[in-house]
């Protein structure tokens, strides 16, 4: 009986050690994203723009589902060049070139969607929307607001 208890104790200790090791291996990595160094006011403005872009994507996807090119155009316009031009200068001054290299083409892709929604089929518009989302993900993977 003592041998079995020792065996069970040894097994539990091994399992606990393994679980601890596995937990450490699965721990999320430190946040390596680049901080944009925004003030609280700038951050609020910037995040509002990000939410608008997300709302644009939602409206575009809904428009594609309904095959409503007017809705696609309406929502794509919200996040096109007009949004980029309206970004406060203090924020633009803080964004590194790598950010601009993702952001500018993303806004242009929304503009492209406006134009293509008038003539292209829904499959093509879906593919373009997917490419826009890849841009969004690339930016969010690289940058943070604080």
C-alpha positions as CSV (number, residue, x, y, z in Angstrom):
1,X,0.0,0.0,0.0
2,X,2.8,2.4,0.9
3,X,4.5,1.7,-2.5
4,X,1.2,2.4,-4.3
5,X,0.8,5.7,-2.4
6,X,4.3,6.7,-3.2
7,X,3.7,5.8,-6.8
8,X,0.5,7.9,-6.9
9,X,2.3,10.8,-5.1
10,X,5.1,10.6,-7.6
11,X,2.6,10.6,-10.5
12,X,0.8,13.6,-9.2
13,X,4.0,15.5,-8.7
14,X,5.1,14.7,-12.3
15,X,1.7,15.7,-13.7
16,X,1.8,18.9,-11.7
17,X,5.3,19.7,-13.0
18,X,4.3,18.9,-16.5
19,X,1.1,21.0,-16.3
20,X,3.2,23.9,-14.9
21,X,5.7,23.5,-17.8
22,X,2.9,23.2,-20.3
23,X,1.2,26.3,-18.9
24,X,4.5,28.3,-19.2
25,X,4.9,27.1,-22.8
26,X,1.4,28.2,-23.6
27,X,1.7,31.6,-21.9
28,X,0.8,34.4,-24.2
29,X,3.9,36.3,-25.5
30,X,4.6,39.8,-24.3
31,X,2.9,42.5,-26.3
32,X,5.6,43.4,-28.8
33,X,3.5,45.9,-30.8
34,X,4.7,49.4,-31.4
35,X,3.1,52.0,-29.3
36,X,1.9,55.1,-31.1
37,X,2.4,57.2,-28.0
38,X,-1.0,59.0,-28.2
39,X,-2.3,61.3,-25.6
40,X,-5.7,60.3,-24.0
41,X,-7.5,62.8,-26.3
42,X,-5.7,61.5,-29.4
43,X,-6.3,57.9,-28.4
44,X,-10.1,58.6,-28.0
45,X,-10.1,60.1,-31.5
46,X,-8.0,57.4,-33.0
47,X,-10.1,54.6,-31.5
48,X,-13.2,56.3,-32.7
49,X,-11.8,56.1,-36.3
50,X,-11.0,52.4,-35.8
51,X,-14.6,51.7,-34.6
52,X,-15.9,53.6,-37.7
53,X,-13.7,51.4,-39.9
54,X,-15.1,48.3,-38.2
55,X,-18.7,49.7,-38.7
56,X,-17.8,50.2,-42.3
57,X,-16.8,46.6,-42.7
58,X,-20.0,45.4,-41.0
59,X,-22.1,47.6,-43.3
60,X,-20.2,46.5,-46.4
61,X,-20.6,42.8,-45.5
62,X,-24.3,43.3,-44.8
63,X,-24.6,45.1,-48.2
64,X,-22.9,42.3,-49.9
65,X,-25.3,39.8,-48.3
66,X,-28.3,41.8,-49.5
67,X,-26.6,42.5,-52.9
68,X,-27.2,46.2,-52.2
69,X,-24.4,48.1,-53.9
70,X,-25.8,51.4,-52.6
71,X,-25.2,50.2,-49.0
72,X,-21.7,49.0,-49.9
73,X,-20.9,52.4,-51.4
74,X,-22.3,54.3,-48.4
75,X,-20.3,52.4,-45.8
76,X,-17.1,52.2,-47.8
77,X,-17.1,56.0,-48.2
78,X,-17.0,56.4,-44.4
79,X,-13.5,54.9,-44.2
80,X,-12.0,56.1,-47.4
81,X,-9.7,59.1,-48.0
82,X,-12.1,61.5,-46.4
83,X,-11.4,59.7,-43.1
84,X,-7.7,59.8,-43.7
85,X,-7.7,63.5,-44.4
86,X,-9.8,64.2,-41.3
87,X,-7.3,62.5,-39.0
88,X,-5.9,65.2,-36.6
89,X,-2.4,66.4,-37.5
90,X,-1.1,65.6,-34.0
91,X,-2.0,61.9,-34.6
92,X,-0.5,62.0,-38.1
93,X,2.7,63.4,-36.7
94,X,3.1,60.5,-34.3
95,X,2.4,57.7,-36.7
96,X,5.6,56.0,-38.0
97,X,6.1,55.3,-41.7
98,X,5.3,51.6,-41.2
99,X,1.8,52.7,-40.0
100,X,1.3,55.0,-43.0
101,X,2.4,52.2,-45.3
102,X,-0.5,50.1,-44.1
103,X,-3.0,52.8,-43.4
104,X,-2.9,54.8,-46.7
105,X,-3.5,51.7,-48.9
106,X,-6.3,50.6,-46.6
107,X,-8.1,53.9,-47.1
108,X,-7.5,53.6,-50.8
109,X,-9.0,50.1,-50.8
110,X,-12.2,51.5,-49.3
111,X,-12.2,54.0,-52.2
112,X,-11.7,51.2,-54.7
113,X,-14.6,49.4,-53.1
114,X,-16.8,52.5,-53.7
115,X,-16.0,52.5,-57.4
116,X,-16.1,48.7,-57.9
117,X,-19.5,48.3,-56.1
118,X,-21.1,50.0,-59.1
119,X,-20.0,47.3,-61.5
120,X,-18.4,44.2,-59.9
121,X,-20.2,41.1,-58.7
122,X,-20.6,40.4,-55.0
123,X,-17.9,37.6,-55.0
124,X,-15.3,40.1,-56.2
125,X,-16.5,42.7,-53.6
126,X,-16.3,40.0,-50.9
127,X,-12.7,39.3,-51.9
128,X,-11.8,42.9,-51.8
129,X,-13.4,43.3,-48.4
130,X,-11.3,40.3,-47.3
131,X,-8.1,42.1,-48.5
132,X,-9.2,45.2,-46.6
133,X,-9.6,43.1,-43.4
134,X,-6.0,41.7,-43.9
135,X,-4.8,45.3,-43.9
136,X,-6.7,45.9,-40.7
137,X,-5.3,42.8,-39.0
138,X,-1.7,43.7,-40.1
139,X,-2.0,47.1,-38.5
140,X,-3.5,45.8,-35.3
141,X,-0.8,43.2,-35.1
142,X,1.9,45.8,-35.4
143,X,0.6,48.8,-33.4
144,X,-1.1,49.8,-30.2
145,X,-2.4,53.1,-29.0
146,X,-0.8,53.2,-25.6
